Amino acid sequence: MAEVGIEISHQKPTILTLESVQASDVVITMGCGDACPYCAGKRYEDWKLEDPAGKGVAEVRPVRDEIRTRIEELIGSLLSREPLDIRVQG
């Protein structure tokens, strides 16, 4: 990640909590299935990716690049949504 300017050396994986799901517009999971908290009405995407654990840099790069592509697509989809037109009767 450092080679693309993202510093994660001090980061640790965190557990997806019910509170974080409730505060999210979109919930991205990577294979946790029924172990992940669920909130009705949330947009869920399960990204099936090759597990990079124990692999060398050359093997991890394609996974990193796939995540980047998916994030860019997600951001694009969120930015292109039409705002709600809510009118108050009064």
PAGUVEX-832194 format. One record per atom (N, C-alpha, C): atom name; x, y, z; residue in three letters; residue number from 1. Coordinates in Angstrom, 3 decimals. Layout:
# PAGUVEX-832194
atomo = CA; east = X; north = Y; up = Z; residuo = ALA; num = NUM
...
***
This chain:
# PAGUVEX-832194
atomo = N; east = 0.825; north = -1.197; up = 0.000; residuo = MET; num = 1
atomo = CA; east = 0.000; north = 0.000; up = 0.000; residuo = MET; num = 1
atomo = C; east = 0.869; north = 1.261; up = 0.000; residuo = MET; num = 1
atomo = N; east = 2.014; north = 1.164; up = 0.666; residuo = ALA; num = 2
atomo = CA; east = 2.890; north = 2.330; up = 0.728; residuo = ALA; num = 2
atomo = C; east = 3.331; north = 2.771; up = -0.664; residuo = ALA; num = 2
atomo = N; east = 3.474; north = 1.824; up = -1.597; residuo = GLU; num = 3
atomo = CA; east = 3.933; north = 2.195; up = -2.930; residuo = GLU; num = 3
atomo = C; east = 2.909; north = 2.998; up = -3.713; residuo = GLU; num = 3
atomo = N; east = 1.656; north = 3.045; up = -3.223; residuo = VAL; num = 4
atomo = CA; east = 0.643; north = 3.909; up = -3.854; residuo = VAL; num = 4
atomo = C; east = 0.251; north = 5.056; up = -2.923; residuo = VAL; num = 4
atomo = N; east = 1.080; north = 5.282; up = -1.887; residuo = GLY; num = 5
atomo = CA; east = 0.882; north = 6.448; up = -1.023; residuo = GLY; num = 5
atomo = C; east = -0.117; north = 6.270; up = 0.107; residuo = GLY; num = 5
atomo = N; east = -0.432; north = 5.023; up = 0.459; residuo = ILE; num = 6
atomo = CA; east = -1.375; north = 4.768; up = 1.553; residuo = ILE; num = 6
atomo = C; east = -0.622; north = 4.097; up = 2.692; residuo = ILE; num = 6
atomo = N; east = -0.575; north = 4.772; up = 3.824; residuo = GLU; num = 7
atomo = CA; east = 0.148; north = 4.276; up = 4.992; residuo = GLU; num = 7
atomo = C; east = -0.797; north = 3.460; up = 5.872; residuo = GLU; num = 7
atomo = N; east = -0.537; north = 2.152; up = 5.965; residuo = ILE; num = 8
atomo = CA; east = -1.378; north = 1.298; up = 6.806; residuo = ILE; num = 8
atomo = C; east = -0.567; north = 0.450; up = 7.780; residuo = ILE; num = 8
atomo = N; east = 0.720; north = 0.730; up = 7.900; residuo = SER; num = 9
atomo = CA; east = 1.573; north = -0.128; up = 8.713; residuo = SER; num = 9
atomo = C; east = 1.155; north = -0.185; up = 10.185; residuo = SER; num = 9
atomo = N; east = 0.464; north = 0.835; up = 10.663; residuo = HIS; num = 10
atomo = CA; east = 0.038; north = 0.845; up = 12.061; residuo = HIS; num = 10
atomo = C; east = -1.429; north = 0.452; up = 12.224; residuo = HIS; num = 10
atomo = N; east = -2.059; north = 0.080; up = 11.138; residuo = GLN; num = 11
atomo = CA; east = -3.474; north = -0.288; up = 11.173; residuo = GLN; num = 11
atomo = C; east = -3.642; north = -1.758; up = 11.546; residuo = GLN; num = 11
atomo = N; east = -4.766; north = -2.058; up = 12.180; residuo = LYS; num = 12
atomo = CA; east = -5.117; north = -3.430; up = 12.533; residuo = LYS; num = 12
atomo = C; east = -6.540; north = -3.680; up = 12.046; residuo = LYS; num = 12
atomo = N; east = -6.832; north = -4.916; up = 11.664; residuo = PRO; num = 13
atomo = CA; east = -8.215; north = -5.212; up = 11.286; residuo = PRO; num = 13
atomo = C; east = -9.150; north = -4.951; up = 12.462; residuo = PRO; num = 13
atomo = N; east = -10.341; north = -4.490; up = 12.157; residuo = THR; num = 14
atomo = CA; east = -11.334; north = -4.254; up = 13.195; residuo = THR; num = 14
atomo = C; east = -12.575; north = -5.081; up = 12.896; residuo = THR; num = 14
atomo = N; east = -13.295; north = -5.409; up = 13.931; residuo = ILE; num = 15
atomo = CA; east = -14.530; north = -6.179; up = 13.796; residuo = ILE; num = 15
atomo = C; east = -15.651; north = -5.232; up = 13.398; residuo = ILE; num = 15
atomo = N; east = -16.459; north = -5.672; up = 12.461; residuo = LEU; num = 16
atomo = CA; east = -17.609; north = -4.895; up = 12.032; residuo = LEU; num = 16
atomo = C; east = -18.679; north = -4.977; up = 13.117; residuo = LEU; num = 16
atomo = N; east = -18.999; north = -3.837; up = 13.712; residuo = THR; num = 17
atomo = CA; east = -19.961; north = -3.807; up = 14.811; residuo = THR; num = 17
atomo = C; east = -21.340; north = -3.361; up = 14.329; residuo = THR; num = 17
atomo = N; east = -22.341; north = -3.651; up = 15.103; residuo = LEU; num = 18
atomo = CA; east = -23.697; north = -3.214; up = 14.786; residuo = LEU; num = 18
atomo = C; east = -23.759; north = -1.691; up = 14.707; residuo = LEU; num = 18
atomo = N; east = -23.046; north = -1.022; up = 15.585; residuo = GLU; num = 19
atomo = CA; east = -23.038; north = 0.443; up = 15.596; residuo = GLU; num = 19
atomo = C; east = -22.453; north = 1.006; up = 14.306; residuo = GLU; num = 19
atomo = N; east = -21.372; north = 0.408; up = 13.822; residuo = SER; num = 20
atomo = CA; east = -20.774; north = 0.909; up = 12.583; residuo = SER; num = 20
atomo = C; east = -21.677; north = 0.630; up = 11.386; residuo = SER; num = 20
atomo = N; east = -22.369; north = -0.486; up = 11.395; residuo = VAL; num = 21
atomo = CA; east = -23.325; north = -0.784; up = 10.317; residuo = VAL; num = 21
atomo = C; east = -24.465; north = 0.224; up = 10.341; residuo = VAL; num = 21
atomo = N; east = -24.993; north = 0.517; up = 11.520; residuo = GLN; num = 22
atomo = CA; east = -26.099; north = 1.470; up = 11.630; residuo = GLN; num = 22
atomo = C; east = -25.702; north = 2.855; up = 11.145; residuo = GLN; num = 22
atomo = N; east = -24.438; north = 3.221; up = 11.306; residuo = ALA; num = 23
atomo = CA; east = -23.966; north = 4.544; up = 10.914; residuo = ALA; num = 23
atomo = C; east = -23.545; north = 4.607; up = 9.443; residuo = ALA; num = 23
atomo = N; east = -23.622; north = 3.507; up = 8.729; residuo = SER; num = 24
atomo = CA; east = -23.135; north = 3.435; up = 7.351; residuo = SER; num = 24
atomo = C; east = -24.257; north = 3.545; up = 6.336; residuo = SER; num = 24
atomo = N; east = -23.918; north = 4.115; up = 5.183; residuo = ASP; num = 25
atomo = CA; east = -24.835; north = 4.111; up = 4.047; residuo = ASP; num = 25
atomo = C; east = -24.700; north = 2.819; up = 3.263; residuo = ASP; num = 25
atomo = N; east = -23.474; north = 2.340; up = 3.145; residuo = VAL; num = 26
atomo = CA; east = -23.172; north = 1.111; up = 2.426; residuo = VAL; num = 26
atomo = C; east = -22.260; north = 0.266; up = 3.310; residuo = VAL; num = 26
atomo = N; east = -22.554; north = -1.031; up = 3.381; residuo = VAL; num = 27
atomo = CA; east = -21.751; north = -1.951; up = 4.180; residuo = VAL; num = 27
atomo = C; east = -21.030; north = -2.889; up = 3.216; residuo = VAL; num = 27
atomo = N; east = -19.706; north = -2.824; up = 3.229; residuo = ILE; num = 28
atomo = CA; east = -18.893; north = -3.689; up = 2.386; residuo = ILE; num = 28
atomo = C; east = -18.326; north = -4.792; up = 3.265; residuo = ILE; num = 28
atomo = N; east = -18.578; north = -6.035; up = 2.884; residuo = THR; num = 29
atomo = CA; east = -18.017; north = -7.171; up = 3.601; residuo = THR; num = 29
atomo = C; east = -17.131; north = -7.953; up = 2.642; residuo = THR; num = 29
atomo = N; east = -16.292; north = -8.758; up = 3.223; residuo = MET; num = 30
atomo = CA; east = -15.391; north = -9.579; up = 2.412; residuo = MET; num = 30
atomo = C; east = -15.427; north = -11.006; up = 2.927; residuo = MET; num = 30
atomo = N; east = -16.613; north = -11.598; up = 2.810; residuo = GLY; num = 31
atomo = CA; east = -16.753; north = -13.007; up = 3.125; residuo = GLY; num = 31
atomo = C; east = -17.132; north = -13.350; up = 4.547; residuo = GLY; num = 31
atomo = N; east = -17.654; north = -12.415; up = 5.314; residuo = CYS; num = 32
atomo = CA; east = -17.997; north = -12.760; up = 6.697; residuo = CYS; num = 32
atomo = C; east = -19.370; north = -13.425; up = 6.808; residuo = CYS; num = 32
atomo = N; east = -20.173; north = -13.364; up = 5.757; residuo = GLY; num = 33
atomo = CA; east = -21.456; north = -14.071; up = 5.740; residuo = GLY; num = 33
atomo = C; east = -22.355; north = -13.724; up = 6.909; residuo = GLY; num = 33
atomo = N; east = -22.909; north = -14.753; up = 7.531; residuo = ASP; num = 34
atomo = CA; east = -23.856; north = -14.553; up = 8.635; residuo = ASP; num = 34
atomo = C; east = -23.195; north = -14.021; up = 9.899; residuo = ASP; num = 34
atomo = N; east = -21.874; north = -14.015; up = 9.968; residuo = ALA; num = 35
atomo = CA; east = -21.179; north = -13.498; up = 11.151; residuo = ALA; num = 35
atomo = C; east = -21.223; north = -11.976; up = 11.208; residuo = ALA; num = 35
atomo = N; east = -21.540; north = -11.308; up = 10.103; residuo = CYS; num = 36
atomo = CA; east = -21.598; north = -9.843; up = 10.069; residuo = CYS; num = 36
atomo = C; east = -22.927; north = -9.347; up = 10.599; residuo = CYS; num = 36
atomo = N; east = -22.916; north = -8.216; up = 11.294; residuo = PRO; num = 37
atomo = CA; east = -24.173; north = -7.636; up = 11.761; residuo = PRO; num = 37
atomo = C; east = -25.045; north = -7.229; up = 10.568; residuo = PRO; num = 37
atomo = N; east = -26.343; north = -7.320; up = 10.747; residuo = TYR; num = 38
atomo = CA; east = -27.270; north = -6.978; up = 9.666; residuo = TYR; num = 38
atomo = C; east = -28.275; north = -5.948; up = 10.160; residuo = TYR; num = 38
atomo = N; east = -28.514; north = -4.932; up = 9.333; residuo = CYS; num = 39
atomo = CA; east = -29.546; north = -3.927; up = 9.600; residuo = CYS; num = 39
atomo = C; east = -30.409; north = -3.817; up = 8.352; residuo = CYS; num = 39
atomo = N; east = -31.686; north = -4.005; up = 8.511; residuo = ALA; num = 40
atomo = CA; east = -32.608; north = -3.893; up = 7.377; residuo = ALA; num = 40
atomo = C; east = -32.512; north = -2.494; up = 6.774; residuo = ALA; num = 40
atomo = N; east = -32.612; north = -2.423; up = 5.463; residuo = GLY; num = 41
atomo = CA; east = -32.607; north = -1.144; up = 4.772; residuo = GLY; num = 41
atomo = C; east = -31.231; north = -0.639; up = 4.381; residuo = GLY; num = 41
atomo = N; east = -30.188; north = -1.321; up = 4.781; residuo = LYS; num = 42
atomo = CA; east = -28.823; north = -0.922; up = 4.415; residuo = LYS; num = 42
atomo = C; east = -28.437; north = -1.600; up = 3.105; residuo = LYS; num = 42
atomo = N; east = -27.600; north = -0.939; up = 2.355; residuo = ARG; num = 43
atomo = CA; east = -27.062; north = -1.518; up = 1.124; residuo = ARG; num = 43
atomo = C; east = -25.832; north = -2.338; up = 1.497; residuo = ARG; num = 43
atomo = N; east = -25.868; north = -3.611; up = 1.161; residuo = TYR; num = 44
atomo = CA; east = -24.757; north = -4.526; up = 1.449; residuo = TYR; num = 44
atomo = C; east = -24.110; north = -4.973; up = 0.150; residuo = TYR; num = 44
atomo = N; east = -22.790; north = -5.052; up = 0.155; residuo = GLU; num = 45
atomo = CA; east = -22.035; north = -5.640; up = -0.941; residuo = GLU; num = 45
atomo = C; east = -20.992; north = -6.563; up = -0.325; residuo = GLU; num = 45
atomo = N; east = -20.957; north = -7.805; up = -0.801; residuo = ASP; num = 46
atomo = CA; east = -19.940; north = -8.743; up = -0.347; residuo = ASP; num = 46
atomo = C; east = -18.913; north = -8.873; up = -1.456; residuo = ASP; num = 46
atomo = N; east = -17.739; north = -8.342; up = -1.214; residuo = TRP; num = 47
atomo = CA; east = -16.674; north = -8.365; up = -2.221; residuo = TRP; num = 47
atomo = C; east = -15.868; north = -9.639; up = -2.048; residuo = TRP; num = 47
atomo = N; east = -15.979; north = -10.523; up = -3.012; residuo = LYS; num = 48
atomo = CA; east = -15.208; north = -11.761; up = -2.991; residuo = LYS; num = 48
atomo = C; east = -13.842; north = -11.486; up = -3.627; residuo = LYS; num = 48
atomo = N; east = -12.819; north = -11.523; up = -2.797; residuo = LEU; num = 49
atomo = CA; east = -11.455; north = -11.226; up = -3.230; residuo = LEU; num = 49
atomo = C; east = -10.529; north = -12.337; up = -2.775; residuo = LEU; num = 49
atomo = N; east = -9.431; north = -12.500; up = -3.493; residuo = GLU; num = 50
atomo = CA; east = -8.417; north = -13.461; up = -3.078; residuo = GLU; num = 50
atomo = C; east = -7.808; north = -12.992; up = -1.757; residuo = GLU; num = 50
atomo = N; east = -7.640; north = -13.899; up = -0.820; residuo = ASP; num = 51
atomo = CA; east = -7.050; north = -13.562; up = 0.481; residuo = ASP; num = 51
atomo = C; east = -5.560; north = -13.303; up = 0.307; residuo = ASP; num = 51
atomo = N; east = -5.098; north = -12.100; up = 0.639; residuo = PRO; num = 52
atomo = CA; east = -3.679; north = -11.781; up = 0.455; residuo = PRO; num = 52
atomo = C; east = -2.772; north = -12.283; up = 1.577; residuo = PRO; num = 52
atomo = N; east = -3.343; north = -12.884; up = 2.606; residuo = ALA; num = 53
atomo = CA; east = -2.545; north = -13.318; up = 3.755; residuo = ALA; num = 53
atomo = C; east = -1.424; north = -14.259; up = 3.329; residuo = ALA; num = 53
atomo = N; east = -0.212; north = -13.943; up = 3.770; residuo = GLY; num = 54
atomo = CA; east = 0.938; north = -14.785; up = 3.534; residuo = GLY; num = 54
atomo = C; east = 1.510; north = -14.722; up = 2.123; residuo = GLY; num = 54
atomo = N; east = 1.001; north = -13.804; up = 1.307; residuo = LYS; num = 55
atomo = CA; east = 1.472; north = -13.709; up = -0.076; residuo = LYS; num = 55
atomo = C; east = 2.489; north = -12.583; up = -0.210; residuo = LYS; num = 55
atomo = N; east = 3.301; north = -12.694; up = -1.226; residuo = GLY; num = 56
atomo = CA; east = 4.296; north = -11.670; up = -1.510; residuo = GLY; num = 56
atomo = C; east = 3.663; north = -10.450; up = -2.155; residuo = GLY; num = 56
atomo = N; east = 4.443; north = -9.381; up = -2.228; residuo = VAL; num = 57
atomo = CA; east = 3.968; north = -8.109; up = -2.765; residuo = VAL; num = 57
atomo = C; east = 3.410; north = -8.266; up = -4.177; residuo = VAL; num = 57
atomo = N; east = 4.100; north = -9.030; up = -5.013; residuo = ALA; num = 58
atomo = CA; east = 3.657; north = -9.190; up = -6.403; residuo = ALA; num = 58
atomo = C; east = 2.289; north = -9.859; up = -6.479; residuo = ALA; num = 58
atomo = N; east = 1.987; north = -10.751; up = -5.538; residuo = GLU; num = 59
atomo = CA; east = 0.689; north = -11.433; up = -5.529; residuo = GLU; num = 59
atomo = C; east = -0.410; north = -10.576; up = -4.903; residuo = GLU; num = 59
atomo = N; east = -0.020; north = -9.643; up = -4.053; residuo = VAL; num = 60
atomo = CA; east = -0.988; north = -8.794; up = -3.374; residuo = VAL; num = 60
atomo = C; east = -1.397; north = -7.597; up = -4.241; residuo = VAL; num = 60
atomo = N; east = -0.526; north = -7.145; up = -5.105; residuo = ARG; num = 61
atomo = CA; east = -0.826; north = -5.975; up = -5.952; residuo = ARG; num = 61
atomo = C; east = -2.151; north = -6.102; up = -6.711; residuo = ARG; num = 61
atomo = N; east = -2.434; north = -7.236; up = -7.358; residuo = PRO; num = 62
atomo = CA; east = -3.717; north = -7.335; up = -8.072; residuo = PRO; num = 62
atomo = C; east = -4.931; north = -7.225; up = -7.144; residuo = PRO; num = 62
atomo = N; east = -4.810; north = -7.743; up = -5.929; residuo = VAL; num = 63
atomo = CA; east = -5.903; north = -7.630; up = -4.953; residuo = VAL; num = 63
atomo = C; east = -6.085; north = -6.166; up = -4.567; residuo = VAL; num = 63
atomo = N; east = -4.982; north = -5.492; up = -4.271; residuo = ARG; num = 64
atomo = CA; east = -5.016; north = -4.070; up = -3.938; residuo = ARG; num = 64
atomo = C; east = -5.650; north = -3.264; up = -5.071; residuo = ARG; num = 64
atomo = N; east = -5.252; north = -3.558; up = -6.288; residuo = ASP; num = 65
atomo = CA; east = -5.780; north = -2.818; up = -7.434; residuo = ASP; num = 65
atomo = C; east = -7.270; north = -3.086; up = -7.647; residuo = ASP; num = 65
atomo = N; east = -7.702; north = -4.321; up = -7.384; residuo = GLU; num = 66
atomo = CA; east = -9.127; north = -4.658; up = -7.504; residuo = GLU; num = 66
atomo = C; east = -9.939; north = -3.903; up = -6.454; residuo = GLU; num = 66
atomo = N; east = -9.427; north = -3.818; up = -5.241; residuo = ILE; num = 67
atomo = CA; east = -10.119; north = -3.061; up = -4.183; residuo = ILE; num = 67
atomo = C; east = -10.220; north = -1.593; up = -4.593; residuo = ILE; num = 67
atomo = N; east = -9.154; north = -1.039; up = -5.108; residuo = ARG; num = 68
atomo = CA; east = -9.170; north = 0.360; up = -5.550; residuo = ARG; num = 68
atomo = C; east = -10.236; north = 0.586; up = -6.624; residuo = ARG; num = 68
atomo = N; east = -10.291; north = -0.311; up = -7.606; residuo = THR; num = 69
atomo = CA; east = -11.278; north = -0.203; up = -8.676; residuo = THR; num = 69
atomo = C; east = -12.696; north = -0.252; up = -8.111; residuo = THR; num = 69
atomo = N; east = -12.938; north = -1.175; up = -7.203; residuo = ARG; num = 70
atomo = CA; east = -14.281; north = -1.302; up = -6.613; residuo = ARG; num = 70
atomo = C; east = -14.645; north = -0.072; up = -5.789; residuo = ARG; num = 70
atomo = N; east = -13.680; north = 0.470; up = -5.064; residuo = ILE; num = 71
atomo = CA; east = -13.942; north = 1.682; up = -4.274; residuo = ILE; num = 71
atomo = C; east = -14.269; north = 2.849; up = -5.197; residuo = ILE; num = 71
atomo = N; east = -13.510; north = 3.001; up = -6.266; residuo = GLU; num = 72
atomo = CA; east = -13.789; north = 4.082; up = -7.215; residuo = GLU; num = 72
atomo = C; east = -15.181; north = 3.932; up = -7.824; residuo = GLU; num = 72
atomo = N; east = -15.577; north = 2.698; up = -8.157; residuo = GLU; num = 73
atomo = CA; east = -16.914; north = 2.457; up = -8.698; residuo = GLU; num = 73
atomo = C; east = -17.994; north = 2.756; up = -7.654; residuo = GLU; num = 73
atomo = N; east = -17.739; north = 2.376; up = -6.406; residuo = LEU; num = 74
atomo = CA; east = -18.690; north = 2.648; up = -5.327; residuo = LEU; num = 74
atomo = C; east = -18.866; north = 4.146; up = -5.130; residuo = LEU; num = 74
atomo = N; east = -17.771; north = 4.870; up = -5.083; residuo = ILE; num = 75
atomo = CA; east = -17.838; north = 6.324; up = -4.926; residuo = ILE; num = 75
atomo = C; east = -18.610; north = 6.936; up = -6.084; residuo = ILE; num = 75
atomo = N; east = -18.331; north = 6.495; up = -7.305; residuo = GLY; num = 76
atomo = CA; east = -19.054; north = 6.995; up = -8.467; residuo = GLY; num = 76
atomo = C; east = -20.546; north = 6.729; up = -8.372; residuo = GLY; num = 76
atomo = N; east = -20.922; north = 5.548; up = -7.904; residuo = SER; num = 77
atomo = CA; east = -22.344; north = 5.227; up = -7.791; residuo = SER; num = 77
atomo = C; east = -23.017; north = 6.070; up = -6.709; residuo = SER; num = 77
atomo = N; east = -22.291; north = 6.347; up = -5.635; residuo = LEU; num = 78
atomo = CA; east = -22.863; north = 7.167; up = -4.561; residuo = LEU; num = 78
atomo = C; east = -23.006; north = 8.618; up = -4.990; residuo = LEU; num = 78
atomo = N; east = -22.036; north = 9.117; up = -5.742; residuo = LEU; num = 79
atomo = CA; east = -22.076; north = 10.514; up = -6.184; residuo = LEU; num = 79
atomo = C; east = -23.099; north = 10.742; up = -7.289; residuo = LEU; num = 79
atomo = N; east = -23.427; north = 9.701; up = -8.039; residuo = SER; num = 80
atomo = CA; east = -24.353; north = 9.875; up = -9.158; residuo = SER; num = 80
atomo = C; east = -25.811; north = 9.703; up = -8.762; residuo = SER; num = 80
atomo = N; east = -26.065; north = 9.300; up = -7.537; residuo = ARG; num = 81
atomo = CA; east = -27.460; north = 9.134; up = -7.104; residuo = ARG; num = 81
atomo = C; east = -28.156; north = 10.484; up = -7.075; residuo = ARG; num = 81
atomo = N; east = -29.379; north = 10.479; up = -7.549; residuo = GLU; num = 82
atomo = CA; east = -30.174; north = 11.704; up = -7.535; residuo = GLU; num = 82
atomo = C; east = -30.569; north = 12.028; up = -6.100; residuo = GLU; num = 82
atomo = N; east = -30.474; north = 13.272; up = -5.698; residuo = PRO; num = 83
atomo = CA; east = -30.930; north = 13.638; up = -4.356; residuo = PRO; num = 83
atomo = C; east = -32.440; north = 13.473; up = -4.264; residuo = PRO; num = 83
atomo = N; east = -32.897; north = 13.140; up = -3.086; residuo = LEU; num = 84
atomo = CA; east = -34.332; north = 13.001; up = -2.873; residuo = LEU; num = 84
atomo = C; east = -35.004; north = 14.361; up = -2.947; residuo = LEU; num = 84
atomo = N; east = -36.146; north = 14.405; up = -3.589; residuo = ASP; num = 85
atomo = CA; east = -36.924; north = 15.630; up = -3.682; residuo = ASP; num = 85
atomo = C; east = -38.061; north = 15.515; up = -2.674; residuo = ASP; num = 85
atomo = N; east = -37.801; north = 15.983; up = -1.473; residuo = ILE; num = 86
atomo = CA; east = -38.797; north = 15.875; up = -0.398; residuo = ILE; num = 86
atomo = C; east = -39.472; north = 17.220; up = -0.244; residuo = ILE; num = 86
atomo = N; east = -40.757; north = 17.218; up = -0.410; residuo = ARG; num = 87
atomo = CA; east = -41.525; north = 18.454; up = -0.276; residuo = ARG; num = 87
atomo = C; east = -42.406; north = 18.370; up = 0.961; residuo = ARG; num = 87
atomo = N; east = -42.380; north = 19.416; up = 1.706; residuo = VAL; num = 88
atomo = CA; east = -43.186; north = 19.465; up = 2.930; residuo = VAL; num = 88
atomo = C; east = -44.501; north = 20.151; up = 2.600; residuo = VAL; num = 88
atomo = N; east = -45.583; north = 19.481; up = 2.888; residuo = GLN; num = 89
atomo = CA; east = -46.907; north = 20.055; up = 2.682; residuo = GLN; num = 89
atomo = C; east = -47.204; north = 20.969; up = 3.863; residuo = GLN; num = 89
atomo = N; east = -47.734; north = 22.105; up = 3.608; residuo = GLY; num = 90
atomo = CA; east = -48.006; north = 22.947; up = 4.772; residuo = GLY; num = 90
atomo = C; east = -48.816; north = 24.122; up = 4.542; residuo = GLY; num = 90
***
